[in-house]
């Protein structure tokens, strides 16, 4: 994101979405930090299988949580019913994809299952906590100021 003003062809970011944008930014940073720590720890503990387990766990867990905030930002200017339907649909899609990935990789042994499981759970918790912190600490307006040109 840059601080350059919006051109007439693009809309300026809504101040109401500032919390969500901050949440995605902090969630992404937390996911990167967790991935680095988890990869180092599990590689030392289990070698290359630990590395693969940590990378895959961070990718699945982080994507699962971050996708929700990104979808809310993307659908912010739609009707509430549309946003709810899209959120429900993407949640269902994420669940099916996650179950599918786990079902496919279950038969392989190139990764550490404990590293995979622990990193998924850690990613879900850490990214959600970072997003929550971003939402709570962002100052957003509760009302939009009236247009001075209108009577």
C-alpha positions as CSV (number, residue, x, y, z in Angstrom):
1,X,0.0,0.0,0.0
2,X,1.3,3.4,-0.8
3,X,0.3,6.8,0.4
4,X,-0.2,8.2,-3.1
5,X,-3.6,9.7,-3.7
6,X,-6.2,7.7,-5.7
7,X,-6.6,8.6,-9.3
8,X,-10.1,9.1,-10.7
9,X,-10.0,5.5,-12.1
10,X,-9.4,3.9,-8.7
11,X,-11.2,4.4,-5.5
12,X,-9.5,5.4,-2.3
13,X,-9.3,2.8,0.5
14,X,-12.3,3.0,2.8
15,X,-11.4,4.1,6.3
16,X,-13.9,1.5,7.5
17,X,-11.7,-1.2,6.1
18,X,-8.5,0.1,7.7
19,X,-8.8,-2.4,10.5
20,X,-9.1,-5.3,8.1
21,X,-6.2,-4.1,6.0
22,X,-4.1,-3.8,9.2
23,X,-5.3,-7.3,10.3
24,X,-4.2,-8.8,7.0
25,X,-0.8,-7.1,7.1
26,X,-0.1,-8.1,10.7
27,X,-1.5,-11.6,10.1
28,X,0.9,-12.0,7.1
29,X,3.8,-10.8,9.2
30,X,3.0,-13.1,12.0
31,X,2.7,-16.0,9.6
32,X,6.1,-15.3,8.1
33,X,7.6,-15.1,11.6
34,X,5.9,-18.3,12.7
35,X,7.0,-20.1,9.5
36,X,10.7,-19.1,10.0
37,X,10.6,-20.2,13.7
38,X,8.7,-23.4,12.9
39,X,10.9,-24.4,10.0
40,X,14.1,-23.9,12.1
41,X,12.7,-25.7,15.1
42,X,11.3,-28.7,13.2
43,X,14.3,-29.0,10.9
44,X,16.5,-29.3,13.9
45,X,14.1,-31.8,15.5
46,X,13.2,-34.0,12.5
47,X,15.5,-32.9,9.6
48,X,14.1,-32.5,6.1
49,X,10.7,-34.1,7.0
50,X,10.3,-31.5,9.7
51,X,11.0,-28.7,7.3
52,X,8.4,-30.0,4.9
53,X,5.8,-30.5,7.7
54,X,6.4,-27.0,9.0
55,X,6.2,-25.3,5.6
56,X,3.0,-27.2,4.6
57,X,1.4,-26.6,8.0
58,X,2.1,-22.9,7.9
59,X,0.8,-22.6,4.3
60,X,-2.4,-24.4,5.0
61,X,-3.1,-22.8,8.5
62,X,-2.2,-19.3,7.4
63,X,-4.1,-19.4,4.2
64,X,-7.2,-20.7,6.0
65,X,-7.3,-17.7,8.3
66,X,-6.0,-14.9,6.0
67,X,-8.4,-15.8,3.2
68,X,-11.4,-14.7,5.3
69,X,-10.1,-11.2,6.0
70,X,-9.2,-10.8,2.3
71,X,-12.6,-11.9,1.2
72,X,-14.3,-9.5,3.6
73,X,-12.2,-6.6,2.2
74,X,-13.0,-7.6,-1.3
75,X,-16.7,-7.8,-0.7
76,X,-16.9,-4.7,1.5
77,X,-18.9,-2.7,-1.0
78,X,-21.5,-5.3,-1.7
79,X,-24.8,-5.9,0.1
80,X,-24.6,-7.6,3.5
81,X,-26.4,-10.7,2.1
82,X,-23.9,-11.0,-0.8
83,X,-20.9,-10.7,1.6
84,X,-22.4,-13.3,3.9
85,X,-23.1,-15.7,1.0
86,X,-19.6,-15.3,-0.4
87,X,-18.0,-15.7,3.0
88,X,-20.0,-18.9,3.6
89,X,-19.1,-20.2,0.2
90,X,-15.4,-19.4,0.6
91,X,-15.4,-21.0,4.1
92,X,-16.9,-24.2,2.7
93,X,-14.4,-24.1,-0.2
94,X,-11.5,-23.7,2.2
95,X,-12.7,-26.6,4.3
96,X,-13.1,-28.9,1.3
97,X,-9.6,-27.9,0.0
98,X,-8.0,-28.4,3.4
99,X,-9.6,-31.8,3.8
100,X,-8.6,-32.7,0.2
101,X,-5.0,-31.7,0.7
102,X,-4.8,-33.7,4.0
103,X,-6.4,-36.7,2.3
104,X,-3.9,-36.6,-0.6
105,X,-0.7,-36.1,1.5
106,X,-1.8,-38.7,4.1
107,X,-0.3,-41.5,2.0
108,X,3.1,-39.8,1.7
109,X,5.9,-39.9,4.2
110,X,8.2,-37.1,3.0
111,X,7.0,-34.8,5.8
112,X,6.8,-35.0,9.6
113,X,3.2,-35.4,10.7
114,X,3.8,-33.9,14.2
115,X,5.5,-30.8,12.5
116,X,2.6,-30.5,10.1
117,X,-0.1,-30.8,12.8
118,X,1.6,-28.5,15.4
119,X,2.4,-25.9,12.8
120,X,-1.2,-25.8,11.4
121,X,-2.6,-25.3,14.9
122,X,0.1,-22.7,15.7
123,X,-0.6,-20.8,12.4
124,X,-4.3,-20.7,13.1
125,X,-3.8,-19.3,16.6
126,X,-0.9,-16.9,15.8
127,X,-2.5,-15.4,12.6
128,X,-5.9,-15.1,14.2
129,X,-4.4,-13.4,17.3
130,X,-2.4,-11.0,15.0
131,X,-5.5,-10.2,13.0
132,X,-7.5,-9.6,16.2
133,X,-4.7,-7.3,17.5
134,X,-4.8,-5.4,14.2
135,X,-8.5,-4.9,14.3
136,X,-8.5,-3.8,18.0
137,X,-5.7,-1.3,17.7
138,X,-6.8,0.4,14.5
139,X,-8.7,3.6,14.9
140,X,-11.7,3.7,12.6
141,X,-14.5,6.3,12.3
142,X,-17.9,5.2,13.5
143,X,-19.7,7.8,11.3
144,X,-19.0,9.4,8.0
145,X,-18.8,13.2,8.1
146,X,-21.5,15.0,6.3
147,X,-20.6,16.5,2.9
148,X,-20.2,20.3,3.5
149,X,-21.7,21.0,0.0
150,X,-25.0,19.3,0.9
151,X,-27.8,21.3,2.7
